[in-house]
Amino acid sequence: MKTYVIYGQRKCRYPGEYSLEALDCMSEADIDGNPEYLEQKLAEYQAGGEFDRVAIVTLSAPEADIRAVLYPEQKAIPATVVDG
């Protein structure tokens, strides 16, 4: 699964003042439905003057791994009956 993220680096008064920021994101399905959205947001961030740099970065992760986080598997815990 691909995720498209706009990352930005705010203008700093000294090196390291601000860390990178994830400003906006879309999934593959979102891009298919509204392909111009991220490009429009990127242009807004570039024109706003707050950021030294902004860019769209494509991240890829297996969908199964994402689903495993969203829907963790409930595993049985083995136990033995002990007579006391």
N, C-alpha and C positions, 0 to 999 in steps of 0.2 A: 504494500500500500504506500502510495506517495502522498506526502504532505508538503505543501508549499508555504513557506514562512517568510514574511518580511522581517528582516533583522535590521536594527539600526544602532548606530553609535552616536550618542549625543555629543555635541561640541563640548569639549572639556577645557577648564581653565588650567588644569595640570594633568599630566599623564595618569590614567587610571582613576580619575574622578568618578566616571560612570562606567558601568559594565555594559555589555551588549544587551539589547532589549529585543524580545520577540514582540513585534508591533501588531501583526495580523497574520492569519493563516487560513488556508483552505485545503480541503481534501481533493482527491481526484474527481470525485463525484460533484463537488462544489464547482470546480473549475469547468467541468463539462456544462453545467447549468448556467454559469455566469463567467465566461472566460475573461472578460475585460475588468472585472472587479479589482483583482490584485494590482494590475498595471495602473489603474486609476488611483488606488490607495498609495502605491509607490510614488507616483507623480505628486500627490498631495504632501507626502512626507518630505520629498525632495524640495518642494517649493516652500515649505513651512519655515525653513531656516534653523530649526532646532537641532538638526542632525548633521554631523560631519559626513557620514556615509549611510546609505540605506541600500539594501539589495534583497532580491527574492532568492532564497536558498531552498532547493528541493531536497527533502529528507525521505528516505525509504526504509520501511520496517515491514517484516512479515506480518500479514494480517492476523495470522494465528497467534503470534506473540502479543499483539494488541488485544485480541479477544481474551487471551489468558489473563491479562491484567483486569479487563472489564468484568469477566466472569470467571473468577477463580474456581478451580475444581475443588469440590468438597470430597476429601479423601477420608475413607473409613480408618478408624484407629483400631488396630488389632488389640484385643484384650483377652485375658484368660481368667476364668472364674476360679477363685481360690477360696477353699473352705477354711474358715478360721476356727 
